[in-house]
Amino acid sequence: MELRTTPYRDEYRRQCIDLMSDTWNHNALFPGLTRENLVNELFFHEATVGANYSRIVLDENDRVAGYLFGILKRDSRGRLIRGLRTLGVIVRMLFHFLAGHLGPRRRGWKTAAGLLAMMSALESHRRDSDAFVSLFFVASSLRGRGWGKRLMEDFQRHCEAQGYQRIYLWTDKGCNYLFYDRQGFRRTIEVSSPLLAGYGDEPNGFAYVKPLTTESAAESGVG
Ligand SMILES: CC(C)(COP(=O)(O)OP(=O)(O)OC[C@H]1O[C@@H](n2cnc3c(N)ncnc32)[C@H](O)[C@@H]1OP(=O)(O)O)[C@@H](O)C(=O)NCCC(=O)NCCS
């Protein structure tokens, strides 16, 4: 199979969401959803709206087989447009919430507040100067063949060329988080949340940092 990478374009959006939905099902967070894939759609928009780095893996039929989205905050290009698009996503979420598309509003509000608190805990070690991985995915049929590593290494090279010193991301037990341990990331935060996959006695949400060549591990605040 011939595969290639390309920056994201809107025409790939539906395929990107479908690919994600094959592995992740966030519907259980909002019982009473009026549309099956709505939470994954909102999740995709939220994760990609501020992204100014993207690589999509495409097969020979232009089918999406993987992707990595990143946010480089220091890049001022298009800051206004990104701000407006973020506002658009917030308005869209509010609309669905108020229209009752996310199920009973009281419960939906509690869940949304819990999600925001959990995300804020996982991002508490994130610096403005960090490069951030906002969404990273390889099709299940392609996993274990080096494409995840290639996407991450391309991102790392891009960040290093731009002078970034660390890559930051957060993940949970529903993801293949051991990939990050293997790729030289260090776990910097652990949380326990019923809103994340694999909730139990052990922590199920993790933040990871990877120091880049411009900064030594000792200086990175990892640990
Ligand atoms: C995470 C993900 C993108 C990795 O992509 P992938 O193509 O399967 O990974 P690769 O084949 O490139 O693996 C790269 C290396 O990591 C190792 N690795 C991958 N998963 C691993 C695991 N669970 N445990 C230990 N090592 C692992 C591989 O053995 C390989 O090792 P190498 O450097 O010695 O060659 C992919 O598994 C995925 O999409 N998972 C579901 C979604 C997800 O978890 N996304 C991340 C959300 S934060």
The ligand as an SDF file (V2000), in Angstrom:
LIG
                    3D

 48 50  0  0  0  0  0  0  0  0999 V2000
   -0.4430    5.8570   19.4290 C   0  0  0  0  0  0  0  0  0  0  0  0
   -0.3960    5.4860   17.9640 C   0  0  0  0  0  0  0  0  0  0  0  0
   -0.6260    6.7140   17.0930 C   0  0  0  0  0  0  0  0  0  0  0  0
    0.9920    4.8870   17.6690 C   0  0  0  0  0  0  0  0  0  0  0  0
    1.0850    4.6290   16.2790 O   0  0  0  0  0  0  0  0  0  0  0  0
    1.6970    3.2800   15.6930 P   0  0  0  0  0  0  0  0  0  0  0  0
    1.8290    3.4750   14.2280 O   0  0  0  0  0  0  0  0  0  0  0  0
    0.9070    2.1030   16.1490 O   0  0  0  0  0  0  0  0  0  0  0  0
    3.1150    3.1940   16.4100 O   0  0  0  0  0  0  0  0  0  0  0  0
    4.4980    2.7730   15.7340 P   0  0  0  0  0  0  0  0  0  0  0  0
    4.2980    1.5290   14.9180 O   0  0  0  0  0  0  0  0  0  0  0  0
    5.0560    3.9330   15.0070 O   0  0  0  0  0  0  0  0  0  0  0  0
    5.3770    2.4600   17.0070 O   0  0  0  0  0  0  0  0  0  0  0  0
    6.5550    3.1890   17.2850 C   0  0  0  0  0  0  0  0  0  0  0  0
    7.3160    2.5340   18.3970 C   0  0  0  0  0  0  0  0  0  0  0  0
    6.5290    2.5670   19.6050 O   0  0  0  0  0  0  0  0  0  0  0  0
    6.3840    1.2450   20.1140 C   0  0  0  0  0  0  0  0  0  0  0  0
    5.0540    1.0820   20.6850 N   0  0  0  0  0  0  0  0  0  0  0  0
    3.8710    1.3980   20.1330 C   0  0  0  0  0  0  0  0  0  0  0  0
    2.8780    1.0590   20.9860 N   0  0  0  0  0  0  0  0  0  0  0  0
    3.4800    0.5430   22.0740 C   0  0  0  0  0  0  0  0  0  0  0  0
    3.0130   -0.0120   23.3040 C   0  0  0  0  0  0  0  0  0  0  0  0
    1.7090   -0.0650   23.5830 N   0  0  0  0  0  0  0  0  0  0  0  0
    3.8980   -0.4340   24.1900 N   0  0  0  0  0  0  0  0  0  0  0  0
    5.2230   -0.3810   23.9630 C   0  0  0  0  0  0  0  0  0  0  0  0
    5.7450    0.1110   22.8040 N   0  0  0  0  0  0  0  0  0  0  0  0
    4.8770    0.5520   21.8870 C   0  0  0  0  0  0  0  0  0  0  0  0
    6.5850    0.3510   18.9010 C   0  0  0  0  0  0  0  0  0  0  0  0
    6.9970   -0.9360   19.2740 O   0  0  0  0  0  0  0  0  0  0  0  0
    7.6650    1.0900   18.1490 C   0  0  0  0  0  0  0  0  0  0  0  0
    8.8990    0.8290   18.7750 O   0  0  0  0  0  0  0  0  0  0  0  0
   10.3380    1.1220   18.0470 P   0  0  0  0  0  0  0  0  0  0  0  0
   10.6030    2.5850   18.2850 O   0  0  0  0  0  0  0  0  0  0  0  0
   11.2800    0.2310   18.7500 O   0  0  0  0  0  0  0  0  0  0  0  0
   10.1720    0.7780   16.6030 O   0  0  0  0  0  0  0  0  0  0  0  0
   -1.4540    4.3910   17.6100 C   0  0  0  0  0  0  0  0  0  0  0  0
   -1.2260    3.2700   18.4140 O   0  0  0  0  0  0  0  0  0  0  0  0
   -2.8920    4.8600   17.7890 C   0  0  0  0  0  0  0  0  0  0  0  0
   -3.4290    5.5730   16.9430 O   0  0  0  0  0  0  0  0  0  0  0  0
   -3.5510    4.4370   18.8980 N   0  0  0  0  0  0  0  0  0  0  0  0
   -4.9470    4.7700   19.1510 C   0  0  0  0  0  0  0  0  0  0  0  0
   -5.1390    6.2600   19.3550 C   0  0  0  0  0  0  0  0  0  0  0  0
   -4.1960    6.8020   20.3830 C   0  0  0  0  0  0  0  0  0  0  0  0
   -3.9310    6.2030   21.4000 O   0  0  0  0  0  0  0  0  0  0  0  0
   -3.6890    7.9970   20.0840 N   0  0  0  0  0  0  0  0  0  0  0  0
   -2.8790    8.7520   21.0100 C   0  0  0  0  0  0  0  0  0  0  0  0
   -3.8100    9.5970   21.7710 C   0  0  0  0  0  0  0  0  0  0  0  0
   -3.0440   10.7060   22.9000 S   0  0  0  0  0  0  0  0  0  0  0  0
  1  2  1  0
  2  3  1  0
  2  4  1  0
  2 36  1  0
  4  5  1  0
  5  6  1  0
  6  7  2  0
  6  8  1  0
  6  9  1  0
  9 10  1  0
 10 11  2  0
 10 12  1  0
 10 13  1  0
 13 14  1  0
 14 15  1  0
 15 16  1  0
 15 30  1  0
 16 17  1  0
 17 18  1  0
 17 28  1  0
 18 19  1  0
 18 27  1  0
 19 20  2  0
 20 21  1  0
 21 22  1  0
 21 27  2  0
 22 23  1  0
 22 24  2  0
 24 25  1  0
 25 26  2  0
 26 27  1  0
 28 29  1  0
 28 30  1  0
 30 31  1  0
 31 32  1  0
 32 33  2  0
 32 34  1  0
 32 35  1  0
 36 37  1  0
 36 38  1  0
 38 39  2  0
 38 40  1  0
 40 41  1  0
 41 42  1  0
 42 43  1  0
 43 44  2  0
 43 45  1  0
 45 46  1  0
 46 47  1  0
 47 48  1  0
M  END
$$$$
